[in-house]
Amino acid sequence: MPATIDLHLHTLASDGRLTPTELVKLAVTQGLKTISITDHDSTEGLAEAYEAAKEFPDLRIIPGIEMSADIPGDEVHVLGYFLDYHDEEFQATLTEFRRGRVDRAKVMVEKLDALGVHVEWERVLHFAGDASVGRPHIALAMVEAGHCEEPKDAFDVYLGNDGLAYYDRPKLAPAEGVELIKRVGGVPVLAHPTFMNDMEGGIAALKKVGLVGMEVYYAKYDDDTVRHLARLARQYDLIPCGGSDYHGLGNSDEQLPGTLGPPEETIAALEEAAAKAKAG
């Protein structure tokens, strides 16, 4: 049965391919009632999304974000929900993170060129539009140039964390990422936990620094994985969240919004946690 809640969605404000308006309309078409737009290091898409949602009074949008953090030998992504995203200091920090993404992308394009995989920087910028440049934009330029069939193929060989053209950028420590989200009244949630090299160790470490939830109902997970993660969420007293992680990149196996999502009680638990965070 399709979900009515999707708490992990991306737009053109970061590395998605749909405008916030287009994403809102797709969410409604998919039967969703509650969504969160969680662009990487950006809340720039939220204003347009809220404006578009005025046409659909039954749709609720929870303000969100997705941020990268470093654990030695690993990278984790932390989602934040119900954050007071208008905070000026918070936005200044996000601006610096987005600049780091652009610098990283330029180096990766140079590394690709050295490998004989040439893409024009101008085409990468074209795919990024007004958003900060990210790896998916490089992947789209590589598809256009005929270097791979689908964006995901570019990650398999060149752009993934172990790829030939990968280049890292400065990131927050996990405790800093969690604290940054909490400082603006948000609820920090671990994204796609199975992507971590030491999943359970990472969950335990992040719980100690203030993690409140973790993705369980992630659209790319099978039933056994969901059940295992649900047990871990109960074990560590974390709110079970989830969504599609939809980008609209055109990969043949990409899951649409609403493919899998958390139950209604997750929203109530997130609201309660957000109220506690805002109360100090």
The 8 nearest C-alpha neighbors of each residue, nearest first, counted from 0:
[[1, 2, 258, 259, 3, 257, 260, 30],
 [2, 0, 258, 257, 259, 3, 30, 260],
 [1, 3, 257, 260, 259, 4, 258, 0],
 [2, 4, 31, 32, 30, 257, 33, 1],
 [5, 3, 33, 260, 2, 34, 31, 32],
 [6, 4, 242, 34, 260, 257, 7, 243],
 [5, 7, 35, 242, 34, 241, 4, 8],
 [6, 8, 244, 242, 37, 5, 243, 35],
 [9, 7, 36, 245, 244, 37, 35, 6],
 [10, 8, 15, 38, 246, 37, 36, 245],
 [11, 9, 15, 17, 12, 18, 19, 16],
 [10, 12, 15, 13, 18, 16, 17, 14],
 [11, 13, 130, 10, 44, 43, 38, 41],
 [14, 12, 11, 130, 38, 39, 15, 131],
 [15, 13, 11, 135, 133, 10, 16, 9],
 [14, 16, 10, 246, 11, 9, 17, 13],
 [15, 17, 247, 11, 10, 248, 246, 14],
 [18, 16, 10, 11, 21, 22, 15, 19],
 [17, 19, 21, 11, 20, 10, 22, 16],
 [18, 20, 48, 22, 21, 10, 44, 47],
 [21, 19, 23, 18, 51, 22, 48, 24],
 [22, 20, 18, 24, 23, 19, 17, 25],
 [21, 23, 25, 19, 24, 20, 17, 26],
 [24, 22, 26, 20, 25, 21, 19, 27],
 [23, 25, 21, 27, 22, 26, 28, 20],
 [24, 26, 28, 22, 27, 23, 29, 21],
 [27, 25, 29, 23, 24, 31, 28, 22],
 [26, 28, 30, 24, 29, 25, 31, 23],
 [29, 27, 25, 30, 26, 24, 31, 23],
 [30, 28, 26, 27, 31, 25, 257, 256],
 [31, 29, 27, 28, 3, 26, 32, 257],
 [30, 32, 3, 26, 27, 29, 4, 33],
 [31, 33, 58, 3, 4, 59, 57, 30],
 [34, 32, 59, 4, 58, 31, 60, 5],
 [35, 33, 5, 60, 6, 4, 61, 59],
 [34, 36, 6, 61, 60, 63, 62, 7],
 [35, 37, 8, 63, 9, 38, 7, 62],
 [36, 38, 64, 63, 65, 8, 7, 9],
 [37, 39, 9, 64, 13, 41, 65, 36],
 [38, 40, 65, 41, 13, 66, 64, 37],
 [41, 39, 93, 66, 65, 38, 64, 97],
 [42, 40, 39, 38, 43, 93, 64, 13],
 [41, 43, 44, 45, 64, 38, 84, 40],
 [44, 42, 41, 45, 12, 46, 47, 38],
 [45, 43, 12, 42, 47, 19, 46, 48],
 [44, 46, 48, 47, 43, 42, 49, 62],
 [47, 45, 49, 48, 44, 50, 43, 42],
 [48, 46, 50, 49, 45, 44, 19, 51],
 [47, 49, 19, 45, 51, 50, 46, 20],
 [50, 48, 52, 46, 51, 47, 45, 53],
 [51, 49, 47, 48, 52, 53, 46, 20],
 [50, 52, 48, 20, 53, 49, 47, 54],
 [51, 53, 49, 55, 54, 50, 48, 23],
 [54, 52, 55, 51, 50, 56, 49, 58],
 [53, 55, 52, 51, 56, 50, 57, 58],
 [54, 56, 52, 53, 57, 58, 27, 51],
 [55, 57, 58, 53, 54, 52, 59, 32],
 [58, 56, 55, 32, 59, 33, 52, 27],
 [59, 57, 32, 56, 55, 33, 60, 52],
 [58, 60, 33, 32, 34, 57, 61, 56],
 [61, 59, 34, 35, 33, 62, 58, 49],
 [60, 62, 35, 81, 34, 63, 59, 80],
 [63, 61, 81, 35, 80, 60, 36, 82],
 [62, 64, 80, 37, 79, 36, 35, 61],
 [63, 65, 37, 79, 38, 78, 39, 40],
 [66, 64, 78, 39, 37, 77, 38, 40],
 [65, 67, 77, 76, 40, 39, 78, 64],
 [68, 66, 76, 75, 77, 170, 171, 65],
 [67, 69, 171, 173, 172, 75, 170, 74],
 [70, 68, 74, 172, 173, 73, 170, 75],
 [69, 71, 73, 74, 72, 172, 173, 68],
 [72, 70, 73, 69, 74, 172, 68, 173],
 [73, 71, 70, 74, 69, 196, 195, 197],
 [72, 74, 70, 71, 69, 196, 195, 75],
 [75, 73, 69, 70, 68, 76, 195, 67],
 [74, 76, 68, 67, 69, 77, 195, 73],
 [77, 75, 67, 190, 66, 68, 189, 65],
 [76, 78, 189, 66, 188, 190, 65, 67],
 [79, 77, 65, 188, 64, 187, 190, 189],
 [78, 80, 187, 186, 64, 63, 185, 180],
 [79, 81, 63, 186, 185, 82, 62, 61],
 [82, 80, 185, 62, 61, 273, 63, 186],
 [81, 83, 185, 184, 84, 80, 183, 62],
 [84, 82, 183, 85, 184, 86, 81, 185],
 [83, 85, 82, 86, 42, 183, 89, 90],
 [84, 86, 83, 87, 90, 89, 82, 42],
 [85, 87, 89, 84, 88, 83, 90, 183],
 [88, 86, 90, 89, 85, 91, 84, 92],
 [89, 87, 91, 90, 86, 92, 93, 85],
 [88, 90, 92, 86, 87, 91, 93, 84],
 [89, 91, 93, 87, 92, 88, 94, 86],
 [92, 90, 88, 94, 93, 89, 87, 95],
 [93, 91, 89, 95, 90, 94, 88, 96],
 [92, 94, 90, 96, 95, 91, 40, 97],
 [95, 93, 91, 97, 92, 96, 90, 98],
 [94, 96, 98, 92, 93, 97, 99, 91],
 [95, 97, 93, 99, 98, 94, 92, 100],
 [98, 96, 100, 94, 99, 95, 131, 93],
 [99, 97, 95, 101, 100, 96, 94, 102],
 [98, 100, 96, 102, 97, 101, 103, 168],
 [101, 99, 97, 103, 98, 102, 104, 132],
 [100, 102, 104, 132, 98, 103, 99, 131],
 [103, 101, 99, 105, 104, 100, 98, 106],
 [102, 104, 100, 106, 101, 105, 168, 99],
 [103, 105, 107, 101, 106, 102, 100, 108],
 [106, 104, 108, 102, 107, 103, 109, 101],
 [105, 107, 109, 103, 108, 104, 110, 102],
 [108, 106, 110, 104, 109, 105, 164, 166],
 [109, 107, 111, 105, 110, 106, 104, 112],
 [108, 110, 106, 112, 107, 111, 105, 113],
 [111, 109, 107, 113, 164, 112, 108, 106],
 [110, 112, 116, 114, 108, 113, 109, 164],
 [111, 113, 117, 116, 115, 109, 114, 110],
 [114, 112, 110, 111, 115, 109, 116, 117],
 [115, 113, 111, 112, 116, 110, 164, 117],
 [114, 116, 112, 113, 117, 111, 110, 118],
 [117, 115, 111, 112, 114, 118, 146, 113],
 [116, 118, 112, 115, 111, 119, 108, 144],
 [119, 117, 141, 140, 120, 144, 116, 108],
 [118, 120, 121, 122, 123, 117, 140, 108],
 [121, 119, 123, 122, 124, 118, 108, 105],
 [120, 122, 124, 119, 123, 125, 118, 126],
 [123, 121, 125, 124, 119, 120, 140, 126],
 [122, 124, 120, 126, 125, 137, 121, 136],
 [125, 123, 127, 121, 122, 126, 128, 120],
 [126, 124, 122, 128, 123, 127, 121, 136],
 [125, 127, 123, 124, 136, 128, 122, 139],
 [126, 128, 124, 130, 132, 125, 136, 129],
 [129, 127, 125, 130, 126, 124, 11, 131],
 [128, 130, 127, 131, 12, 11, 124, 13],
 [131, 129, 12, 13, 127, 128, 11, 132],
 [130, 132, 97, 13, 101, 133, 127, 100],
 [133, 131, 101, 127, 100, 130, 136, 104],
 [134, 132, 136, 135, 14, 100, 104, 131],
 [133, 135, 137, 136, 138, 104, 158, 132],
 [136, 134, 138, 137, 133, 14, 139, 150],
 [137, 135, 139, 138, 134, 126, 123, 133],
 [136, 138, 140, 134, 135, 123, 139, 141],
 [139, 137, 135, 150, 141, 136, 140, 153],
 [138, 140, 142, 136, 141, 137, 150, 135],
 [141, 139, 143, 137, 138, 142, 123, 122],
 [140, 142, 138, 144, 146, 139, 143, 137],
 [143, 141, 147, 139, 145, 144, 140, 146],
 [142, 144, 140, 141, 145, 139, 146, 147],
 [145, 143, 141, 142, 146, 140, 118, 117],
 [146, 144, 142, 143, 147, 141, 148, 140],
 [145, 147, 141, 142, 144, 116, 148, 143],
 [148, 146, 142, 145, 149, 152, 153, 141],
 [147, 149, 142, 152, 150, 145, 146, 153],
 [148, 150, 151, 152, 250, 147, 142, 249],
 [151, 149, 138, 152, 153, 139, 142, 250],
 [150, 152, 154, 153, 149, 155, 250, 138],
 [153, 151, 155, 154, 150, 149, 147, 148],
 [154, 152, 151, 150, 138, 157, 155, 156],
 [155, 153, 158, 159, 151, 152, 157, 156],
 [154, 156, 152, 153, 159, 157, 151, 162],
 [157, 155, 162, 154, 153, 163, 158, 152],
 [156, 158, 162, 163, 164, 154, 153, 159],
 [159, 157, 154, 162, 165, 164, 153, 156],
 [160, 158, 154, 162, 161, 155, 157, 165],
 [159, 161, 162, 165, 158, 166, 167, 154],
 [162, 160, 159, 165, 163, 158, 157, 156],
 [163, 161, 157, 159, 158, 165, 156, 164],
 [162, 164, 157, 165, 156, 161, 158, 111],
 [165, 163, 157, 110, 107, 162, 111, 158],
 [166, 164, 158, 162, 163, 160, 107, 159],
 [165, 167, 107, 103, 164, 168, 106, 104],
 [168, 166, 165, 103, 169, 160, 170, 100],
 [167, 169, 103, 170, 99, 166, 100, 102],
 [170, 168, 167, 171, 99, 96, 69, 68],
 [171, 169, 68, 69, 168, 67, 172, 96],
 [172, 170, 68, 175, 176, 173, 69, 67],
 [171, 173, 69, 175, 68, 174, 176, 170],
 [174, 172, 68, 176, 175, 69, 171, 177],
 [173, 175, 177, 176, 208, 172, 178, 205],
 [176, 174, 178, 172, 173, 177, 171, 179],
 [177, 175, 173, 179, 178, 174, 171, 172],
 [176, 178, 174, 180, 175, 179, 187, 173],
 [177, 179, 181, 175, 180, 176, 182, 174],
 [180, 178, 182, 176, 181, 177, 175, 183],
 [179, 181, 185, 177, 178, 182, 183, 79],
 [180, 182, 185, 184, 178, 183, 179, 186],
 [181, 183, 179, 180, 184, 178, 185, 276],
 [184, 182, 83, 181, 82, 185, 180, 179],
 [183, 185, 277, 181, 82, 276, 182, 83],
 [186, 184, 82, 181, 180, 81, 80, 79],
 [185, 187, 80, 79, 273, 181, 211, 188],
 [188, 186, 79, 210, 211, 177, 78, 180],
 [189, 187, 212, 213, 78, 77, 211, 210],
 [188, 190, 213, 77, 214, 78, 212, 76],
 [189, 191, 76, 214, 77, 192, 78, 213],
 [192, 190, 193, 214, 194, 217, 189, 215],
 [193, 191, 194, 190, 195, 198, 189, 214],
 [194, 192, 195, 191, 198, 196, 197, 224],
 [193, 195, 192, 191, 196, 198, 75, 74],
 [196, 194, 198, 193, 197, 192, 73, 75],
 [195, 197, 198, 73, 194, 193, 72, 201],
 [198, 196, 200, 195, 199, 201, 73, 193],
 [197, 199, 195, 201, 200, 196, 193, 192],
 [198, 200, 202, 201, 197, 203, 231, 192],
 [201, 199, 203, 197, 202, 198, 204, 205],
 [200, 202, 204, 198, 199, 203, 197, 205],
 [201, 203, 199, 205, 204, 200, 206, 198],
 [202, 204, 206, 200, 201, 205, 199, 207],
 [205, 203, 201, 207, 206, 202, 200, 208],
 [204, 206, 202, 208, 207, 210, 203, 201],
 [205, 207, 210, 203, 209, 204, 208, 202],
 [206, 208, 205, 204, 209, 203, 210, 202],
 [209, 207, 205, 206, 174, 210, 204, 177],
 [208, 210, 206, 207, 211, 177, 205, 178],
 [211, 209, 206, 205, 187, 212, 188, 208],
 [212, 210, 237, 187, 188, 209, 238, 186],
 [213, 211, 238, 188, 237, 239, 210, 189],
 [214, 212, 189, 188, 239, 240, 238, 237],
 [215, 213, 240, 241, 190, 191, 239, 216],
 [214, 216, 228, 239, 225, 241, 240, 217],
 [215, 217, 241, 260, 261, 214, 259, 225],
 [218, 216, 241, 242, 220, 219, 215, 243],
 [217, 219, 243, 259, 220, 258, 242, 216],
 [218, 220, 217, 221, 254, 243, 259, 253],
 [221, 219, 218, 217, 224, 225, 222, 216],
 [220, 222, 224, 223, 225, 219, 218, 217],
 [223, 221, 225, 224, 226, 220, 227, 216],
 [222, 224, 226, 225, 221, 227, 220, 228],
 [225, 223, 227, 221, 226, 222, 220, 228],
 [224, 226, 222, 228, 223, 227, 215, 229],
 [225, 227, 229, 223, 224, 228, 222, 230],
 [228, 226, 224, 230, 229, 225, 223, 231],
 [229, 227, 231, 225, 230, 215, 226, 232],
 [228, 230, 232, 226, 231, 227, 215, 225],
 [231, 229, 233, 227, 228, 232, 234, 226],
 [230, 232, 234, 228, 233, 229, 235, 227],
 [233, 231, 237, 229, 235, 230, 234, 236],
 [232, 234, 236, 230, 231, 235, 237, 229],
 [233, 235, 231, 232, 236, 230, 237, 229],
 [234, 236, 232, 233, 237, 231, 206, 203],
 [237, 235, 233, 234, 232, 238, 211, 212],
 [236, 238, 212, 232, 211, 235, 239, 213],
 [237, 239, 212, 240, 213, 211, 265, 232],
 [240, 238, 215, 213, 214, 212, 232, 237],
 [241, 239, 214, 261, 215, 213, 238, 216],
 [242, 240, 216, 214, 217, 260, 261, 215],
 [241, 243, 5, 260, 7, 6, 217, 259],
 [242, 244, 218, 245, 256, 7, 217, 254],
 [245, 243, 7, 8, 242, 246, 9, 218],
 [246, 244, 8, 243, 247, 9, 256, 255],
 [247, 245, 15, 9, 248, 16, 244, 10],
 [246, 248, 16, 249, 245, 15, 17, 253],
 [249, 247, 246, 250, 16, 15, 150, 135],
 [248, 250, 247, 251, 253, 149, 150, 246],
 [251, 249, 253, 252, 149, 248, 150, 151],
 [250, 252, 253, 249, 149, 254, 248, 151],
 [251, 253, 250, 254, 249, 219, 255, 151],
 [254, 252, 250, 251, 255, 249, 245, 247],
 [253, 255, 243, 258, 252, 218, 245, 256],
 [254, 256, 258, 257, 245, 253, 243, 247],
 [257, 255, 243, 258, 245, 26, 5, 254],
 [256, 258, 2, 259, 5, 1, 255, 3],
 [259, 257, 1, 256, 255, 218, 2, 254],
 [260, 258, 218, 2, 257, 242, 216, 217],
 [259, 261, 242, 241, 2, 216, 5, 4],
 [260, 262, 240, 241, 216, 4, 265, 263],
 [263, 261, 264, 265, 260, 4, 266, 2],
 [264, 262, 265, 266, 261, 267, 4, 3],
 [263, 265, 267, 266, 262, 268, 261, 269],
 [264, 266, 268, 263, 267, 262, 269, 261],
 [267, 265, 269, 264, 268, 263, 270, 262],
 [266, 268, 270, 264, 269, 265, 271, 263],
 [267, 269, 265, 271, 266, 270, 272, 264],
 [270, 268, 272, 266, 271, 267, 273, 265],
 [271, 269, 273, 267, 268, 272, 266, 274],
 [270, 272, 268, 274, 269, 273, 267, 275],
 [271, 273, 269, 275, 270, 274, 268, 276],
 [274, 272, 276, 270, 275, 271, 186, 185],
 [273, 275, 271, 277, 272, 276, 278, 270],
 [276, 274, 278, 272, 273, 277, 271, 279],
 [277, 275, 273, 184, 279, 278, 274, 272],
 [276, 278, 184, 274, 279, 275, 273, 183],
 [279, 277, 275, 276, 274, 184, 273, 272],
 [278, 277, 276, 275, 184, 274, 182, 181]]
